[in-house]
Amino acid sequence: MLLSYWNGFLEHIVDEKEKNPTLYSIVKQLTPIELTDSKIKLGCDNSGFVILLQKRSSIIEKRLSEYSSKKMGIEVVVVAKKRKKEEPLLRFEPTTEDVFSKSGLNQSYRFDNFAVSSSNQVAYAAAQAVVKSMSRAYNPLFLYGGVGVGKTHLAQAIARKHLEASPGKKVLFCPGDLFMNELIESIREKNTPRFRRKYRWLDLLIVDDIQFIAGKKTVQEEFFHTFNTIVSSGGQIILTSDRPPKEIKDLQDRLRSRFSGGLTVDIQKPDFELRTAILLIKAREKNIPIDIDVAKIIADQVLDSRELEGTLLSICAKALLTDGKINIGIVESYFSREQENIIKKISPSDVIKTVCSYFNIKLSHIKGSGRSENIAHPRQVAMYLLRKELGLKFEEIAYILKRKNHTTIMYGVERVGATMIKDSVFKQEVDRIISSFK
């Protein structure tokens, strides 16, 4: 019961991997000891964890209360590791996964599953050069382009290779808004030295969506000194953005100069060949058999690379109703229905009202902040239907459902699609909701 509860909670806060990777990594290492109606006792193997978690306990307790649908508290205690007297004290060696997780890296972002074509081959070559000659080839490496072109994937693949070769190196992947939020928190807590110790002495710093620091004077000031300290001490900087340095408004000139001082590479939207390759890679990773001719049809219809995986899962779910094989007929039928839905002009409001009615919840709940399972589940179904039945963009769905960012929507859509493949009863529920639109 205790372990099941804790594992369920860890799954519930998986979104913290992106928002607060360090905190998520720490929480994952805690061991549940005792569970009561209003509190859970957790164990760790050093007092440093206790001090660190005391300052962040409110965040954990808030997410814990959301998961439990009632107010919950935490108590963290140090638990000494048991060992036999005759055994020598072994030094703890973190696993490869621990090293990647501590650095904020996603395990799925690797060079071996990054598809290359004319739209991104320059960026790929530059990334390889950085790996071979860290801090000496291009510093900084500035990758820019639209959503879903592979900037984050490529940047993290560099970090992964660097850590594989040198696990002891200090590497950190950090979203631009996280850098800003952590700086604000350190100022509020009067502890900027700790913030600087974390960021200024890295061997490799990757800041994703660096454009978020534009217009924030204090944040830009701090990043300027962070940038200079890392580079002057022989470290590497990699930055990603949706636009080149010269087009980032309200960016200090000295930062613009630093950003442009290395190599700036534009990554274009994936062409037809690249989309086909991405789809085949995704299918292989998920053990979904698919013919290249079928993959070409899907790639021709789906222009957004981030939509490819969701579309693949939806088509796979349809194929399970027959012989389980994805063939041209099933794919053509899928896109034919997509077109019919566009013609019928089902509104987002229709979709949300239908979902609320089916699950017997209020409209204010599905757009509210509640995270209990009976609210979060219908909300994710609504996300899936708005994406798959109406073809709305992730950002549009986030706005409609009053979510803070589109990554929450991406996670919800992928989770529903994956569950439909594994759970036939759940798939029938979703299909019944879809059929009510007709």
C-alpha positions as CSV (number, residue, x, y, z in Angstrom):
1,M,0.0,0.0,0.0
2,L,2.7,2.5,1.0
3,L,5.0,1.7,-1.9
4,S,2.1,1.7,-4.4
5,Y,0.9,5.1,-3.1
6,W,4.5,6.6,-3.4
7,N,5.0,5.2,-6.9
8,G,1.6,6.6,-8.0
9,F,2.7,10.0,-6.6
10,L,6.0,10.0,-8.6
11,E,4.0,9.3,-11.7
12,H,1.6,12.1,-10.9
13,I,4.5,14.7,-10.7
14,V,6.3,13.5,-13.8
15,D,5.7,16.9,-15.3
16,E,8.2,18.3,-12.7
17,K,11.0,16.7,-14.8
18,E,10.7,19.6,-17.2
19,K,9.7,22.4,-14.8
20,N,12.0,21.5,-11.9
21,P,14.3,18.6,-12.9
22,T,16.6,19.0,-9.8
23,L,13.7,18.8,-7.3
24,Y,12.2,15.8,-9.2
25,S,15.5,14.0,-9.1
26,I,15.8,14.5,-5.3
27,V,12.2,13.5,-4.6
28,K,12.7,10.3,-6.6
29,Q,15.5,9.3,-4.4
30,L,13.5,9.4,-1.2
31,T,12.2,6.2,0.5
32,P,8.6,6.1,1.9
33,I,8.6,4.9,5.5
34,E,5.2,5.5,7.0
35,L,1.8,6.8,5.7
36,T,-1.0,8.3,7.8
37,D,-4.2,10.0,6.9
38,S,-2.5,13.4,6.8
39,K,1.2,12.8,6.4
40,I,3.9,10.7,4.8
41,K,7.3,10.1,6.4
42,L,10.1,9.8,3.9
43,G,13.7,8.7,4.5
44,C,17.0,9.8,2.9
45,D,20.6,9.0,3.5
46,N,22.1,12.4,4.4
47,S,21.1,15.6,6.2
48,G,21.8,17.7,3.2
49,F,18.6,16.3,1.6
50,V,16.6,17.3,4.7
51,I,17.9,20.9,4.6
52,L,17.3,21.2,0.9
53,L,13.7,19.8,1.1
54,Q,12.7,21.9,4.0
55,K,12.9,25.0,1.7
56,R,10.9,23.2,-1.0
57,S,8.5,21.2,1.2
58,S,5.6,23.5,0.3
59,I,5.9,22.5,-3.4
60,I,6.0,18.8,-2.6
61,E,3.1,19.1,-0.1
62,K,1.0,21.0,-2.6
63,R,1.5,18.3,-5.3
64,L,0.9,15.6,-2.7
65,S,-2.3,17.1,-1.6
66,E,-3.4,17.4,-5.2
67,Y,-2.7,13.7,-5.7
68,S,-4.4,12.6,-2.5
69,S,-7.4,15.0,-2.9
70,K,-6.9,16.1,0.7
71,K,-4.3,18.1,2.7
72,M,-1.1,16.1,3.1
73,G,2.2,17.0,4.8
74,I,5.7,15.4,4.6
75,E,8.3,14.6,7.2
76,V,11.8,13.8,6.0
77,V,14.3,12.0,8.2
78,V,17.8,10.6,7.8
79,V,17.9,6.8,7.7
80,A,21.4,5.3,8.0
81,K,22.2,2.6,5.5
82,K,22.6,-0.9,7.0
83,R,25.8,-2.8,6.2
84,K,27.6,-5.8,7.6
85,K,30.6,-5.1,9.9
86,E,32.9,-7.3,7.9
87,E,32.1,-5.5,4.6
88,P,34.1,-2.5,3.5
89,L,32.3,0.8,3.1
90,L,31.6,1.0,-0.7
91,R,31.6,4.4,-2.3
92,F,28.2,5.2,-4.0
93,E,28.5,5.2,-7.7
94,P,25.5,6.9,-9.5
95,T,24.0,5.1,-12.4
96,T,24.1,6.5,-15.9
97,E,20.5,7.4,-15.6
98,D,21.1,9.2,-12.3
99,V,23.9,11.3,-14.0
100,F,21.6,12.2,-16.9
101,S,18.6,13.0,-14.6
102,K,20.7,15.2,-12.3
103,S,21.8,17.2,-15.4
104,G,18.2,17.7,-16.5
105,L,18.5,15.5,-19.6
106,N,15.7,13.5,-21.3
107,Q,16.8,9.9,-21.9
108,S,15.1,9.8,-25.3
109,Y,17.2,12.7,-26.8
110,R,20.2,11.0,-28.4
111,F,22.2,11.3,-31.6
112,D,21.3,7.8,-32.7
113,N,17.6,8.6,-33.0
114,F,18.1,12.1,-34.4
115,A,17.1,12.0,-38.1
116,V,19.2,14.2,-40.4
117,S,18.3,15.9,-43.7
118,S,19.0,19.1,-45.6
119,S,16.9,21.1,-43.1
120,N,19.1,20.3,-40.1
121,Q,22.4,18.9,-41.4
122,V,24.4,22.0,-40.7
123,A,23.2,22.0,-37.1
124,Y,23.9,18.3,-36.8
125,A,27.5,18.8,-38.1
126,A,28.0,21.7,-35.7
127,A,26.8,19.6,-32.8
128,Q,29.2,16.8,-33.7
129,A,32.1,19.3,-33.9
130,V,31.2,20.6,-30.4
131,V,31.3,17.1,-29.0
132,K,34.7,16.4,-30.5
133,S,36.1,19.7,-29.4
134,M,34.2,21.0,-26.4
135,S,34.6,24.7,-25.8
136,R,37.0,25.1,-28.7
137,A,34.9,24.5,-31.8
138,Y,31.9,26.9,-31.5
139,N,31.3,28.7,-28.2
140,P,28.5,29.5,-27.8
141,L,26.6,27.2,-30.2
142,F,23.3,29.0,-30.8
143,L,20.5,26.9,-32.4
144,Y,17.3,28.6,-33.5
145,G,14.1,27.6,-35.3
146,G,10.4,27.0,-34.8
147,V,8.6,24.6,-32.5
148,G,9.4,20.9,-33.1
149,V,12.4,21.3,-35.4
150,G,14.8,19.4,-33.0
151,K,16.7,22.2,-31.2
152,T,16.3,20.7,-27.7
153,H,16.9,17.1,-29.0
154,L,20.2,18.1,-30.6
155,A,21.4,20.2,-27.6
156,Q,20.7,17.4,-25.2
157,A,22.3,14.8,-27.4
158,I,25.6,16.9,-27.2
159,A,25.3,16.9,-23.4
160,R,24.6,13.1,-23.3
161,K,27.7,12.3,-25.4
162,H,29.8,14.6,-23.2
163,L,28.6,12.9,-20.0
164,E,29.0,9.4,-21.5
165,A,32.7,10.2,-22.2
166,S,33.2,12.1,-18.9
167,P,30.6,11.2,-16.2
168,G,32.3,13.5,-13.7
169,K,31.8,16.7,-15.7
170,K,29.3,19.3,-14.4
171,V,26.6,19.5,-17.0
172,L,23.2,21.2,-16.8
173,F,20.3,21.6,-19.1
174,C,18.1,24.5,-18.0
175,P,15.0,26.1,-19.6
176,G,15.3,29.9,-19.8
177,D,12.3,30.5,-17.6
178,L,13.8,28.1,-14.9
179,F,17.0,30.1,-14.8
180,M,14.9,33.2,-14.3
181,N,12.7,31.7,-11.6
182,E,15.6,30.2,-9.7
183,L,17.4,33.6,-9.7
184,I,14.2,35.4,-8.4
185,E,13.9,32.7,-5.7
186,S,17.6,33.1,-4.6
187,I,17.2,36.9,-4.4
188,R,14.0,36.5,-2.3
189,E,15.8,34.1,0.0
190,K,18.9,36.3,0.0
191,N,21.0,33.4,-1.2
192,T,22.4,34.4,-4.6
193,P,25.9,32.9,-3.8
194,R,24.3,29.4,-3.9
195,F,22.7,30.2,-7.2
196,R,26.0,31.3,-8.6
197,R,27.8,28.2,-7.3
198,K,25.3,26.1,-9.2
199,Y,25.5,27.9,-12.6
200,R,28.9,29.6,-12.8
201,W,31.2,26.6,-12.4
202,L,29.7,24.3,-15.0
203,D,31.6,22.5,-17.7
204,L,28.6,22.6,-20.0
205,L,25.5,24.8,-19.7
206,I,22.6,24.5,-22.1
207,V,19.8,27.1,-21.8
208,D,16.7,26.2,-23.8
209,D,14.5,29.1,-25.1
210,I,17.0,31.8,-24.0
211,Q,14.7,34.5,-25.4
212,F,12.7,34.3,-22.1
213,I,15.4,36.3,-20.3
214,A,14.9,39.3,-22.7
215,G,13.5,42.4,-21.1
216,K,14.5,41.3,-17.6
217,K,17.4,43.5,-16.5
218,T,18.5,41.7,-13.4
219,V,18.3,38.3,-15.1
220,Q,20.3,39.4,-18.1
221,E,22.9,40.9,-15.8
222,E,23.3,37.6,-13.9
223,F,23.4,35.6,-17.1
224,F,26.0,37.9,-18.6
225,H,28.4,37.2,-15.7
226,T,27.4,33.5,-15.7
227,F,28.2,33.3,-19.5
228,N,31.6,35.0,-19.0
229,T,32.6,32.9,-16.0
230,I,31.9,29.6,-17.8
231,V,33.6,30.5,-21.0
232,S,36.7,32.1,-19.4
233,S,37.1,28.9,-17.3
234,G,37.0,26.7,-20.4
235,G,33.4,25.6,-20.3
236,Q,30.9,25.3,-23.2
237,I,27.7,27.2,-23.7
238,I,24.8,26.0,-25.9
239,L,21.7,28.2,-26.4
240,T,18.4,27.5,-28.2
241,S,15.8,30.1,-29.3
242,D,12.9,30.5,-31.6
243,R,14.8,33.4,-33.4
244,P,18.4,34.5,-34.0
245,P,20.1,36.9,-31.5
246,K,19.6,39.9,-33.7
247,E,15.8,39.4,-33.6
248,I,15.4,39.0,-29.9
249,K,13.8,42.2,-28.7
250,D,14.8,43.9,-25.4
251,L,18.1,41.9,-25.3
252,Q,21.1,43.8,-24.0
253,D,23.6,44.6,-26.7
254,R,26.5,43.0,-24.8
255,L,24.5,39.7,-24.5
256,R,23.5,39.9,-28.2
257,S,27.2,40.3,-29.0
258,R,28.1,37.3,-26.8
259,F,25.4,35.1,-28.3
260,S,26.6,36.0,-31.9
261,G,30.2,35.4,-31.0
262,G,30.2,31.6,-31.7
263,L,28.2,29.8,-34.4
264,T,24.5,30.6,-35.0
265,V,22.6,27.9,-36.9
266,D,19.0,28.1,-38.3
267,I,17.1,24.8,-38.2
268,Q,14.3,24.7,-40.7
269,K,11.0,22.8,-40.5
270,P,11.4,19.2,-41.4
271,D,10.9,18.3,-45.1
272,F,9.0,15.3,-46.3
273,E,12.0,13.0,-46.2
274,L,12.9,14.0,-42.7
275,R,9.3,13.6,-41.4
276,T,9.2,10.1,-42.9
277,A,12.5,9.2,-41.2
278,I,11.3,10.6,-37.9
279,L,8.1,8.6,-38.1
280,L,10.0,5.4,-38.8
281,I,12.3,6.1,-35.8
282,K,9.3,6.6,-33.5
283,A,7.6,3.5,-34.8
284,R,10.8,1.4,-34.1
285,E,11.1,2.8,-30.6
286,K,7.5,1.9,-29.8
287,N,7.7,-1.5,-31.6
288,I,5.0,-0.6,-34.1
289,P,5.5,-2.4,-37.4
290,I,5.0,0.0,-40.3
291,D,5.8,-0.1,-44.0
292,I,7.8,2.8,-45.5
293,D,5.1,3.4,-48.1
294,V,2.5,3.9,-45.3
295,A,5.0,6.1,-43.4
296,K,5.3,8.3,-46.5
297,I,1.5,8.8,-46.6
298,I,1.4,9.9,-43.0
299,A,4.4,12.2,-43.4
300,D,2.8,13.8,-46.4
301,Q,-0.3,14.6,-44.4
302,V,1.3,15.7,-41.1
303,L,3.6,18.7,-41.5
304,D,4.3,19.2,-37.7
305,S,7.0,16.8,-36.5
306,R,5.6,16.8,-33.0
307,E,2.2,15.6,-34.4
308,L,3.8,12.6,-36.0
309,E,4.0,10.4,-32.8
310,G,0.5,11.2,-31.8
311,T,-0.9,10.5,-35.2
312,L,1.0,7.2,-35.3
313,L,-0.4,6.1,-32.0
314,S,-4.0,7.0,-33.1
315,I,-3.6,5.1,-36.4
316,C,-2.2,2.1,-34.4
317,A,-5.2,2.2,-32.1
318,K,-7.5,2.0,-35.1
319,A,-5.5,-0.9,-36.6
320,L,-6.1,-2.9,-33.4
321,L,-9.8,-3.0,-34.3
322,T,-8.9,-5.2,-37.3
323,D,-5.8,-7.4,-37.6
324,G,-3.5,-5.0,-35.8
325,K,-1.6,-4.1,-38.9
326,I,-1.2,-0.6,-40.2
327,N,-1.9,-0.6,-43.9
328,I,-2.7,2.0,-46.5
329,G,-6.5,1.5,-46.2
330,I,-6.5,2.3,-42.5
331,V,-4.3,5.3,-42.9
332,E,-6.4,6.7,-45.8
333,S,-9.6,6.1,-43.7
334,Y,-8.0,7.9,-40.8
335,F,-7.2,11.0,-42.8
336,S,-10.5,10.9,-44.6
337,R,-12.3,11.1,-41.2
338,E,-10.0,13.9,-40.1
339,Q,-11.1,15.8,-43.2
340,E,-14.8,15.1,-42.5
341,N,-14.4,16.5,-39.0
342,I,-13.0,19.7,-40.4
343,I,-15.9,20.0,-42.8
344,K,-18.4,19.4,-40.0
345,K,-16.8,22.3,-38.1
346,I,-17.1,20.8,-34.6
347,S,-16.3,23.6,-32.2
348,P,-13.9,23.3,-29.2
349,S,-16.8,24.1,-27.0
350,D,-18.8,21.2,-28.4
351,V,-15.9,18.8,-27.6
352,I,-15.4,20.1,-24.0
353,K,-19.1,20.1,-23.2
354,T,-19.4,16.5,-24.5
355,V,-16.5,15.4,-22.3
356,C,-17.9,17.1,-19.3
357,S,-21.3,15.5,-19.8
358,Y,-19.8,12.0,-20.4
359,F,-17.7,12.1,-17.2
360,N,-20.3,14.1,-15.2
361,I,-18.0,17.0,-14.3
362,K,-18.5,20.8,-14.4
363,L,-16.9,23.0,-17.1
364,S,-15.3,25.0,-14.4
365,H,-13.5,21.9,-13.2
366,I,-12.0,20.9,-16.5
367,K,-10.6,24.4,-16.9
368,G,-9.7,24.8,-13.3
369,S,-6.5,23.9,-11.3
370,G,-7.7,20.6,-9.8
371,R,-5.4,17.7,-10.3
372,S,-7.4,14.8,-8.8
373,E,-7.7,11.8,-11.0
374,N,-11.5,12.3,-11.6
375,I,-10.7,15.8,-13.0
376,A,-7.2,15.2,-14.6
377,H,-8.4,12.1,-16.6
378,P,-11.3,13.9,-18.4
379,R,-9.1,16.9,-19.0
380,Q,-6.5,14.8,-20.8
381,V,-9.3,13.2,-22.9
382,A,-10.4,16.7,-23.9
383,M,-6.9,17.6,-24.8
384,Y,-6.6,14.5,-27.0
385,L,-9.9,15.1,-28.8
386,L,-9.2,18.8,-29.4
387,R,-5.9,17.7,-30.9
388,K,-6.9,14.6,-32.9
389,E,-10.5,15.5,-33.8
390,L,-10.1,19.2,-34.5
391,G,-6.4,19.4,-35.3
392,L,-5.8,22.4,-32.9
393,K,-2.3,23.4,-32.0
394,F,-0.9,22.6,-28.6
395,E,-0.7,26.3,-27.7
396,E,-4.4,26.8,-28.8
397,I,-5.5,23.9,-26.6
398,A,-3.5,25.3,-23.6
399,Y,-5.3,28.6,-24.0
400,I,-8.7,27.0,-24.3
401,L,-8.2,24.8,-21.2
402,K,-6.4,27.5,-19.3
403,R,-3.2,25.5,-18.9
404,K,0.1,27.4,-18.4
405,N,2.1,25.9,-21.2
406,H,1.8,23.6,-24.2
407,T,4.0,20.9,-22.8
408,T,1.2,19.8,-20.4
409,I,-1.0,19.4,-23.5
410,M,1.6,17.3,-25.3
411,Y,2.0,15.0,-22.3
412,G,-1.8,14.6,-22.0
413,V,-2.3,13.8,-25.7
414,E,0.5,11.3,-25.7
415,R,-0.7,9.6,-22.5
416,V,-4.3,9.2,-23.8
417,G,-3.0,7.9,-27.2
418,A,-0.7,5.3,-25.5
419,T,-3.4,4.2,-23.0
420,M,-5.9,3.6,-25.9
421,I,-3.4,1.1,-27.4
422,K,-3.0,-0.8,-24.1
423,D,-6.6,-0.5,-22.7
424,S,-9.4,-1.6,-25.0
425,V,-12.1,-0.6,-22.5
426,F,-10.7,2.9,-22.3
427,K,-10.5,3.1,-26.1
428,Q,-14.2,2.2,-26.3
429,E,-15.0,5.1,-23.9
430,V,-13.1,7.6,-26.1
431,D,-14.7,6.1,-29.3
432,R,-18.2,6.6,-27.7
433,I,-17.4,10.2,-27.0
434,I,-16.2,10.7,-30.6
435,S,-19.3,9.0,-32.0
436,S,-21.5,11.4,-30.2
437,F,-20.1,14.2,-32.4
438,K,-21.7,12.7,-35.5
